[in-house]
Amino acid sequence: MQGLGLRSLAGNSMATLFRQLASAVIQLGTVVIVARLFGPDGNGTYAIAVLVPTLLATFLNLGLAPANVYHLGGKKINVALAWKTSLKAAFLISPAGLIIGGSAIILLGETFFQGVDKRFLWLSLASFPLLLLIAFMSSIFQGIGEFRRFNTLMLLQPTLTLILILLGLGCGWVSLIYIISAYTTAAMLSFFWGLYLLHGLLKKEPLDTHQCGESYIKKAFLYGYKAHLSNILTFLNYRLDMFLVNAFLGPASTGVYLIAVQLSERMWLLSQSVSTVLLPKLSELSDLDERKRQLTGIVARWMFVVAFFASAFLAAIAFPLINILFGSQYVEAVVTLMLLLPGVVFGSALKVLANDIAARGRPGLNMVTSLVVVAVNVALNVILIPLMGIEGAAISTSAAYFVSFMLCLVIQARISRGSVLATVTPNQDDIRIIKWTFESIRRKVRG
């Protein structure tokens, strides 16, 4: 374990985990309020509306966010150059995204947005440029290991959204148009706070006049477009089922399905936290292949085990949890949630393997894997949703994550010159980590 940086990895991962736990609770609070006030139909409408700008921000960032993380993590560029490049890209991408989003609302409104009031879609679309800039800012904080700033920025928007919703309820403003306005306003306030956080770093590390921004743009997009296509496909794997459920079954079924998705994705908190910290760490170890392979194997195995037990616990309490939080009209989500949980377990280890592949400068391999998985997911959704409803969508998603995990496992073993069995089989390192963890806890308790 020497030289792997497990202590700093664990510390930053735990800080990110606490932020994500807080964010999860806050987002769940928003979902509970919307679900209770507006029922499955209104809940589905809200989910589809806020998904539009998120989808655009994911599709149109052109891979600059993962490129920032990779190049800043490897100390190949500085903060000022990353931000200058990000700002230029945002000013070019934002108008195009608004045009694409507006065209989709007009042309595809009766298909993918069936039953959703167009006013909600137009209002949520306004948050797209802000979400794009926030993504670029957060990638800079992540790349340089400034996880306090990163976590603050990522926590702010859901917190502000919930606060604004509660203030509106206190004033008697109970409408979906106000809820979506709160979401967009929170994005704007979060963007300005991100600028404030970034300003402190730019003062310490101004742009070097000898640095060539054009060369970084080229490097960023050569690396980023592969990671970007992979991220698009991964996002489609996460969210395309929402659009397909809405297209086949309407907003009410989407609202019920959203509850199952929201709860299942809470099981990803630890793996997302570790993956956030892991990519810059693995980029830092770019010339230390054995340490990188060792670290990836340890983390992937632990993510699988933790996700398995966390998912088993959630399955055990699923019925009373959904009934208490959301009401009896959402009990159909219980079985759907249980069908999503196997995918969560495989997806947790998958995130670690995908980060290792990206940190080796091979994001194109993740793209190929994601392409296969999305094809499997879409085909199964189209077949199973008409036959089984939202339970068919859940089965399709879990099957897609299993396929993705197996592909990534084989690819990661091949490019790291390791073996599939070595990655998934517990060894002496795992025993040492258990001992180290208990010793650390005991020292803290005694201290």
C-alpha positions as CSV (number, residue, x, y, z in Angstrom):
1,M,0.0,0.0,0.0
2,Q,3.1,2.2,0.3
3,G,2.9,5.2,-2.1
4,L,-0.6,4.7,-3.2
5,G,-1.8,7.7,-1.3
6,L,-4.7,5.9,0.3
7,R,-4.8,8.2,3.3
8,S,-5.4,11.4,1.2
9,L,-7.7,9.4,-1.2
10,A,-9.8,8.3,1.8
11,G,-9.8,11.8,3.3
12,N,-10.9,13.5,0.1
13,S,-13.4,10.7,-0.7
14,M,-15.0,11.0,2.7
15,A,-15.3,14.8,2.4
16,T,-16.9,14.4,-1.0
17,L,-19.1,11.6,0.4
18,F,-20.5,13.9,3.1
19,R,-21.2,16.5,0.5
20,Q,-23.0,14.0,-1.7
21,L,-24.9,12.6,1.3
22,A,-26.1,16.2,2.2
23,S,-26.9,16.8,-1.5
24,A,-28.8,13.5,-1.7
25,V,-30.9,14.4,1.4
26,I,-31.6,17.8,0.0
27,Q,-32.5,16.6,-3.4
28,L,-34.7,13.9,-1.9
29,G,-36.5,16.6,0.1
30,T,-37.2,18.4,-3.2
31,V,-38.5,15.2,-4.8
32,V,-40.7,14.5,-1.7
33,I,-42.2,18.0,-1.8
34,V,-42.9,17.8,-5.6
35,A,-44.2,14.2,-5.4
36,R,-46.6,15.0,-2.5
37,L,-47.9,18.3,-3.9
38,F,-48.4,17.4,-7.5
39,G,-48.7,13.6,-7.6
40,P,-47.1,11.2,-10.0
41,D,-48.1,13.3,-13.1
42,G,-46.6,16.5,-11.7
43,N,-43.5,14.7,-10.5
44,G,-42.9,13.2,-13.9
45,T,-43.4,16.6,-15.5
46,Y,-40.8,18.2,-13.2
47,A,-38.4,15.4,-13.8
48,I,-38.6,15.7,-17.6
49,A,-38.4,19.5,-17.5
50,V,-35.2,19.7,-15.5
51,L,-33.7,16.8,-17.4
52,V,-33.6,18.9,-20.6
53,P,-30.9,21.4,-19.6
54,T,-28.9,18.7,-17.8
55,L,-29.0,16.6,-21.0
56,L,-27.8,19.6,-23.1
57,A,-25.0,20.4,-20.6
58,T,-23.8,16.8,-20.8
59,F,-24.1,16.6,-24.5
60,L,-22.5,19.9,-25.4
61,N,-19.6,20.4,-23.1
62,L,-17.4,18.7,-25.8
63,G,-15.3,16.9,-23.3
64,L,-13.7,20.0,-21.8
65,A,-14.6,19.1,-18.3
66,P,-12.9,15.7,-18.2
67,A,-10.0,17.1,-20.1
68,N,-9.6,19.8,-17.4
69,V,-9.5,17.1,-14.7
70,Y,-7.0,15.0,-16.7
71,H,-4.6,17.9,-17.6
72,L,-4.8,19.7,-14.3
73,G,-4.5,16.4,-12.3
74,G,-1.3,15.6,-14.3
75,K,0.0,19.2,-13.7
76,K,0.2,19.8,-17.5
77,I,-1.6,23.2,-17.4
78,N,-2.5,25.8,-14.7
79,V,-5.9,27.0,-13.5
80,A,-5.9,30.3,-15.4
81,L,-5.4,28.5,-18.8
82,A,-8.1,26.0,-18.0
83,W,-10.6,28.7,-17.0
84,K,-9.8,30.9,-20.0
85,T,-10.3,28.0,-22.4
86,S,-13.5,26.9,-20.6
87,L,-15.0,30.5,-20.8
88,K,-14.3,30.7,-24.5
89,A,-16.0,27.3,-25.0
90,A,-19.0,28.3,-23.0
91,F,-19.6,31.5,-25.0
92,L,-19.5,29.4,-28.2
93,I,-21.6,26.5,-27.0
94,S,-24.4,28.3,-25.1
95,P,-26.2,29.9,-28.1
96,A,-25.9,26.6,-30.0
97,G,-27.4,24.7,-27.1
98,L,-30.3,27.1,-26.6
99,I,-31.1,26.7,-30.3
100,I,-30.9,22.9,-30.2
101,G,-33.0,22.8,-27.0
102,G,-35.6,25.1,-28.4
103,S,-35.8,23.1,-31.6
104,A,-36.2,19.9,-29.7
105,I,-39.1,21.4,-27.7
106,I,-40.9,22.5,-30.8
107,L,-40.2,19.5,-33.0
108,L,-40.2,16.6,-30.5
109,G,-42.7,18.0,-28.0
110,E,-45.4,15.5,-28.8
111,T,-43.1,12.5,-28.7
112,F,-40.4,12.7,-25.9
113,F,-42.2,15.4,-23.9
114,Q,-45.7,13.9,-24.1
115,G,-48.0,15.5,-21.6
116,V,-45.5,18.1,-20.5
117,D,-46.5,21.7,-20.6
118,K,-44.1,23.5,-23.0
119,R,-43.8,26.5,-20.6
120,F,-42.0,24.3,-18.1
121,L,-39.5,23.2,-20.8
122,W,-38.8,26.7,-22.0
123,L,-38.2,27.9,-18.4
124,S,-35.9,25.1,-17.5
125,L,-33.9,25.5,-20.8
126,A,-32.8,29.0,-19.5
127,S,-30.6,27.2,-16.9
128,F,-28.5,25.4,-19.6
129,P,-25.6,28.0,-20.0
130,L,-25.3,28.2,-16.2
131,L,-25.1,24.5,-15.7
132,L,-22.5,24.3,-18.4
133,L,-20.3,26.9,-16.7
134,I,-20.8,25.3,-13.3
135,A,-19.6,22.0,-14.8
136,F,-16.4,23.7,-16.2
137,M,-15.7,25.4,-12.8
138,S,-16.2,22.2,-10.8
139,S,-13.9,20.3,-13.2
140,I,-11.1,22.8,-12.4
141,F,-11.6,22.4,-8.7
142,Q,-11.6,18.6,-9.1
143,G,-8.5,18.6,-11.3
144,I,-6.3,20.5,-8.8
145,G,-7.7,18.6,-5.8
146,E,-9.5,21.6,-4.3
147,F,-12.3,19.4,-3.0
148,R,-13.6,21.8,-0.4
149,R,-14.4,24.3,-3.2
150,F,-15.6,21.5,-5.4
151,N,-18.0,20.1,-2.8
152,T,-19.2,23.6,-1.8
153,L,-20.1,24.4,-5.4
154,M,-21.8,21.1,-6.1
155,L,-23.8,21.3,-2.9
156,L,-25.0,24.8,-3.4
157,Q,-27.5,24.4,-6.2
158,P,-29.7,21.7,-4.7
159,T,-29.6,23.5,-1.4
160,L,-30.7,26.8,-2.9
161,T,-33.4,25.1,-4.9
162,L,-34.9,23.5,-1.8
163,I,-34.7,26.8,0.2
164,L,-36.4,28.7,-2.6
165,I,-39.1,26.1,-2.8
166,L,-39.7,26.2,0.9
167,L,-39.8,30.0,0.9
168,G,-42.4,29.9,-2.0
169,L,-44.5,27.4,-0.1
170,G,-44.4,29.7,2.9
171,C,-45.7,32.5,0.7
172,G,-48.4,30.3,-0.8
173,W,-46.8,30.0,-4.3
174,V,-47.7,26.4,-5.0
175,S,-47.2,25.7,-8.7
176,L,-44.8,23.8,-10.9
177,I,-43.9,27.0,-12.7
178,Y,-42.5,28.4,-9.4
179,I,-40.7,25.1,-8.6
180,I,-38.9,25.1,-12.0
181,S,-38.2,28.9,-11.6
182,A,-36.5,28.1,-8.2
183,Y,-34.3,25.5,-10.0
184,T,-33.2,28.0,-12.6
185,T,-32.6,30.8,-10.0
186,A,-30.5,28.4,-7.9
187,A,-28.3,27.6,-10.9
188,M,-27.7,31.3,-11.5
189,L,-26.8,32.0,-7.8
190,S,-24.5,28.9,-7.8
191,F,-22.7,30.2,-10.9
192,F,-21.9,33.5,-9.2
193,W,-20.7,31.8,-6.1
194,G,-18.5,29.6,-8.3
195,L,-16.9,32.7,-9.8
196,Y,-16.1,33.9,-6.3
197,L,-14.4,30.6,-5.4
198,L,-12.5,30.6,-8.6
199,H,-11.4,34.2,-8.3
200,G,-9.2,33.3,-5.2
201,L,-7.3,30.7,-7.2
202,L,-6.8,32.9,-10.2
203,K,-5.2,35.6,-8.0
204,K,-2.7,33.0,-6.8
205,E,-2.0,31.5,-10.2
206,P,-2.5,34.1,-13.0
207,L,-2.2,33.2,-16.7
208,D,1.4,32.8,-17.9
209,T,1.8,34.9,-21.0
210,H,4.1,32.2,-22.4
211,Q,1.4,29.6,-22.2
212,C,-0.2,28.9,-25.5
213,G,-3.9,28.6,-25.1
214,E,-4.4,27.3,-28.7
215,S,-2.2,24.3,-27.9
216,Y,-4.2,23.4,-24.8
217,I,-7.5,23.7,-26.8
218,K,-6.1,21.2,-29.2
219,K,-4.9,18.8,-26.4
220,A,-8.1,19.2,-24.5
221,F,-10.4,18.3,-27.4
222,L,-8.1,15.4,-28.6
223,Y,-8.4,13.9,-25.1
224,G,-11.9,15.3,-24.4
225,Y,-13.9,14.3,-27.4
226,K,-13.3,10.6,-26.6
227,A,-14.2,11.1,-22.9
228,H,-17.1,13.3,-24.0
229,L,-18.7,10.7,-26.3
230,S,-18.3,8.1,-23.6
231,N,-19.9,10.5,-21.0
232,I,-22.8,11.2,-23.4
233,L,-23.4,7.5,-23.9
234,T,-23.1,6.9,-20.1
235,F,-25.6,9.6,-19.4
236,L,-27.9,8.1,-22.0
237,N,-27.6,4.8,-20.2
238,Y,-28.6,6.6,-17.0
239,R,-31.4,8.8,-18.3
240,L,-32.7,7.6,-21.7
241,D,-35.0,5.2,-19.9
242,M,-36.8,8.3,-18.4
243,F,-37.6,9.7,-21.9
244,L,-38.7,6.2,-23.1
245,V,-40.9,5.6,-20.1
246,N,-42.5,9.0,-20.7
247,A,-42.9,8.4,-24.4
248,F,-44.5,4.9,-23.9
249,L,-46.4,5.4,-20.6
250,G,-46.7,9.2,-20.0
251,P,-45.7,11.6,-17.1
252,A,-47.6,9.7,-14.3
253,S,-45.5,6.5,-14.9
254,T,-42.4,8.6,-15.3
255,G,-43.2,10.2,-11.9
256,V,-43.3,6.8,-10.2
257,Y,-40.3,5.5,-12.0
258,L,-38.4,8.6,-11.0
259,I,-38.9,7.7,-7.3
260,A,-37.2,4.3,-7.8
261,V,-34.4,5.9,-9.8
262,Q,-33.8,8.6,-7.2
263,L,-33.6,6.1,-4.4
264,S,-31.4,3.6,-6.2
265,E,-28.9,6.3,-7.3
266,R,-28.4,7.2,-3.6
267,M,-26.5,3.9,-3.4
268,W,-23.9,5.4,-5.8
269,L,-22.9,8.1,-3.4
270,L,-19.7,6.3,-2.1
271,S,-18.6,5.2,-5.6
272,Q,-19.2,8.7,-7.0
273,S,-17.2,10.2,-4.2
274,V,-14.3,7.9,-4.7
275,S,-14.4,8.2,-8.5
276,T,-14.4,12.0,-8.2
277,V,-11.1,11.9,-6.2
278,L,-9.7,8.9,-8.0
279,L,-9.4,10.3,-11.6
280,P,-6.9,13.1,-10.7
281,K,-5.1,10.7,-8.4
282,L,-4.7,8.1,-11.2
283,S,-3.6,10.8,-13.6
284,E,-0.9,11.8,-11.1
285,L,0.3,8.1,-11.1
286,S,0.6,8.1,-14.9
287,D,4.2,6.7,-14.9
288,L,3.6,4.2,-12.1
289,D,1.7,1.5,-13.7
290,E,1.9,-1.1,-11.0
291,R,0.7,1.3,-8.3
292,K,-2.1,2.4,-10.5
293,R,-3.2,-1.2,-11.2
294,Q,-3.0,-2.0,-7.5
295,L,-5.0,1.0,-6.4
296,T,-7.7,0.4,-9.0
297,G,-8.2,-3.2,-7.9
298,I,-8.4,-2.3,-4.2
299,V,-11.0,0.4,-4.8
300,A,-13.1,-1.5,-7.3
301,R,-13.4,-4.5,-5.0
302,W,-14.4,-2.4,-2.0
303,M,-16.9,-0.4,-4.0
304,F,-18.6,-3.7,-5.1
305,V,-18.8,-5.0,-1.6
306,V,-20.1,-1.8,0.0
307,A,-22.7,-1.3,-2.8
308,F,-23.9,-4.9,-2.4
309,F,-24.6,-4.5,1.3
310,A,-26.0,-1.0,1.0
311,S,-28.4,-2.1,-1.8
312,A,-29.5,-5.2,0.3
313,F,-30.3,-2.8,3.2
314,L,-32.3,-0.5,0.9
315,A,-34.2,-3.4,-0.6
316,A,-35.2,-4.5,3.0
317,I,-36.7,-1.1,3.9
318,A,-38.0,-0.1,0.4
319,F,-41.7,-0.6,1.1
320,P,-42.0,1.4,4.4
321,L,-39.6,4.0,3.1
322,I,-41.5,4.8,-0.1
323,N,-44.9,4.6,1.6
324,I,-43.8,7.0,4.4
325,L,-41.9,9.5,2.3
326,F,-44.1,9.6,-0.9
327,G,-47.4,8.0,-0.1
328,S,-49.3,4.9,-1.2
329,Q,-49.7,6.2,-4.8
330,Y,-46.0,5.4,-5.3
331,V,-45.8,1.9,-3.9
332,E,-45.4,0.5,-7.5
333,A,-41.9,1.9,-7.3
334,V,-40.9,-0.7,-4.7
335,V,-40.5,-3.6,-7.1
336,T,-39.0,-1.3,-9.7
337,L,-36.4,-0.2,-7.2
338,M,-35.4,-3.7,-6.3
339,L,-34.9,-4.5,-10.1
340,L,-32.6,-1.4,-10.4
341,L,-30.4,-2.3,-7.4
342,P,-28.3,-5.1,-9.2
343,G,-27.3,-2.5,-11.8
344,V,-26.3,-0.2,-8.9
345,V,-23.9,-2.8,-7.5
346,F,-22.2,-3.4,-10.9
347,G,-22.2,0.3,-11.7
348,S,-20.3,1.1,-8.5
349,A,-17.3,-1.0,-9.5
350,L,-17.7,0.1,-13.1
351,K,-17.1,3.8,-12.3
352,V,-13.7,2.9,-10.8
353,L,-12.6,0.8,-13.8
354,A,-13.7,3.5,-16.2
355,N,-11.7,6.1,-14.3
356,D,-8.6,3.9,-14.5
357,I,-9.0,3.5,-18.3
358,A,-9.5,7.3,-18.7
359,A,-6.5,8.1,-16.5
360,R,-4.3,5.9,-18.8
361,G,-5.2,8.3,-21.7
362,R,-7.6,5.8,-23.3
363,P,-11.0,7.4,-22.9
364,G,-11.9,6.1,-26.4
365,L,-12.2,2.6,-25.0
366,N,-14.8,3.8,-22.5
367,M,-16.6,5.3,-25.4
368,V,-16.7,1.9,-27.3
369,T,-18.0,0.2,-24.1
370,S,-20.6,2.8,-23.6
371,L,-21.8,2.5,-27.2
372,V,-22.4,-1.2,-26.8
373,V,-24.2,-0.8,-23.5
374,V,-26.5,2.0,-24.7
375,A,-27.5,-0.2,-27.7
376,V,-28.3,-3.0,-25.3
377,N,-30.2,-0.7,-23.0
378,V,-32.3,1.0,-25.7
379,A,-33.1,-2.3,-27.4
380,L,-34.3,-3.9,-24.1
381,N,-36.2,-0.8,-23.1
382,V,-38.1,-0.7,-26.4
383,I,-39.0,-4.4,-26.0
384,L,-39.7,-4.5,-22.3
385,I,-41.4,-1.2,-21.5
386,P,-44.5,-2.0,-23.6
387,L,-44.6,-5.5,-22.1
388,M,-43.8,-4.9,-18.4
389,G,-44.1,-1.1,-17.9
390,I,-41.6,0.6,-15.6
391,E,-40.4,-2.8,-14.3
392,G,-39.2,-3.5,-17.8
393,A,-37.2,-0.3,-17.9
394,A,-35.6,-1.3,-14.6
395,I,-34.6,-4.7,-15.9
396,S,-33.1,-3.1,-19.0
397,T,-31.0,-0.7,-17.0
398,S,-29.6,-3.3,-14.7
399,A,-28.8,-5.6,-17.6
400,A,-27.0,-2.7,-19.3
401,Y,-24.8,-2.0,-16.2
402,F,-23.9,-5.7,-16.0
403,V,-22.8,-5.8,-19.6
404,S,-20.8,-2.5,-19.1
405,F,-19.1,-3.9,-16.0
406,M,-18.0,-7.1,-17.8
407,L,-16.7,-5.2,-20.8
408,C,-14.8,-2.6,-18.7
409,L,-13.3,-5.4,-16.5
410,V,-11.8,-7.2,-19.5
411,I,-10.6,-3.9,-21.2
412,Q,-9.0,-2.6,-18.0
413,A,-7.2,-5.9,-17.4
414,R,-5.9,-5.9,-21.0
415,I,-4.5,-2.4,-21.1
416,S,-3.0,-2.6,-17.5
417,R,-1.4,-5.9,-18.4
418,G,-3.1,-7.4,-15.4
419,S,-5.7,-10.1,-15.1
420,V,-9.5,-10.1,-14.7
421,L,-9.2,-12.4,-11.6
422,A,-6.6,-10.2,-10.0
423,T,-8.9,-7.2,-10.2
424,V,-11.9,-8.9,-8.6
425,T,-10.2,-11.4,-6.2
426,P,-9.5,-10.2,-2.6
427,N,-5.9,-10.4,-1.5
428,Q,-3.5,-9.4,1.3
429,D,-3.9,-5.7,0.4
430,D,-7.6,-5.9,1.4
431,I,-6.7,-7.5,4.7
432,R,-4.1,-4.7,5.4
433,I,-6.7,-2.1,4.5
434,I,-9.2,-3.6,7.0
435,K,-6.5,-3.5,9.7
436,W,-5.4,0.0,8.8
437,T,-9.0,1.2,8.9
438,F,-9.7,-0.2,12.3
439,E,-6.4,1.1,13.7
440,S,-7.2,4.6,12.3
441,I,-10.7,4.5,13.9
442,R,-9.3,3.3,17.2
443,R,-6.7,6.1,17.3
444,K,-9.3,8.7,16.6
445,V,-11.6,7.4,19.3
446,R,-8.8,7.3,21.8
447,G,-7.5,10.8,20.7
